[in-house]
Amino acid sequence: MPAHLGLPEIFAVLACLVGGGMGVKALLDPAWTVGLVRLVPDPDQHEGRSELRAIYGGLFTGGHGFALAAVLLAPAGAWAAAAVAAGWLGAGAVRFAFMRADKGATTYNVLGGGFEVVMGAALIAPLAL
């Protein structure tokens, strides 16, 4: 294990593995992604499967994979993890901000927002702690 890895970096590594794992799952099983994000596919628009693979698969796998490599390879890699953290924290903030307006104050959304905040906090930990 690289010498620069302390507890905050381990949190970031674990979050990268979770986010990257979600990306791989989305690449391989778009139907899982549909259920996770509660979208209803349009049977006449087959491009939707590619969109799910690209955004939830490619973006999650690529972003978290790069952040993971950066954190493991260099102390300055914490900045890569922080960039991914900004996405998770932004998603959580927007979810919580619009939950009421969207009439979506459900257990699913509260737990989802909490998960997004925890992922963001874990990813930014190397810079914040």
N, C-alpha and C positions, 0 to 999 in steps of 0.2 A: 504494500500500500504506500503511495507517495507520502513523503514526510509532511507536506503542506495540508493534508486532510485532517481536519478536526471535526468535532461534532456538527458545526454548521454546514461544512462541506458534505458530510455524510447525509444530512437531511436533504441537501440539494441533489446528491446522487440518487437517493431513494425516490425523490419526486421525479427525476429524469427517467428512472426505470419505470415508474407507474405511468407517466405521460407517454413515454415511448411504447410501453406495452399496450396502452390504449390505442395508439396509432397503428401498431402491427395488427391488433385485433380488428380495427376498422378496415385496414387494407384487405384482410383475408375474409372478413365477414360483414359486408355492408348492411345486411339485415340486422345484425346486432346493433350497429350504429343507429339505424332508424329507430329501433326500440329505445335505445339509450337517450336520444335527443327528442323523442316523441314527435317525429315528423311523419307525415302520411305521404307515401310515395304516390306519384301520379303515374298510373299504368301506361299512359300514352307518351311519357317523357323518359326514355331509357337512359338519357344522359345523367340522370340523377345518381345512379350507382357510381359513375365515374367521378362525379362531384363529391360524393361522400368519401370515396377512396382518396381523392386528391386532398381535400381539406382535413378530414378527420384522420386519414391515414398518412398521407405524405407530409402534411404540415406538422402533425404531432410527432411522427417518427423522425423527420428531419430536424426539427427544432430541438426536441429533447435529446436526440442523438448527438447533435453538435454540442449542446450545452454539457452533456455528460462527458464527452471527450475533452472539452475545454477545462472543466472542473478537475478532471483526473490528471490532465497533463500539465497544468500550470496554475499558480496562484491567481494570476490575472483572469483565469477562466471563469471566475465568479461573475464577471460582467456579462458573459454569455448567458449564464443561468439567470441573471437579473433581467435580461431582456425577455426571456421566456416567462419569468415571474410577472412581468408587466402585463403580459397577455392574460394570464390566469387571474391576476388581481383586477384587471379591467373587466373581465368577464363577470367576476363576482360582484363588483361594484354596480355594473349595469343591470345585472339580474336583480339585485336587491333594490336598486333605484326604481325599476319599472315593474316590479312584481305587482304592486297594487294597481297601477294604471292598466296593466294587462289582465287584471283579474286572475293572476296566477300565484297568489299567496297560498301555495300548497306545500305539503310536507316534502314532496319531490323537489320543488324549487328551493325551499329553505336548505335542505340537505345538499342540493347541487351547488348552491351559493357558498355554503360552508366548505364543501370540498374544494371549490375554486380558490377560496381564500387560504385554506390550509396548503394547497399546492403552491400558491404564490408565495406564501410565507416561507415554506421550506426551500424554495428555489432562491429566494433573496437572502436567506439566512447567512450565507458566507459574507455578504456585504454589510448586513445589519447587526450581526453579533460580534 
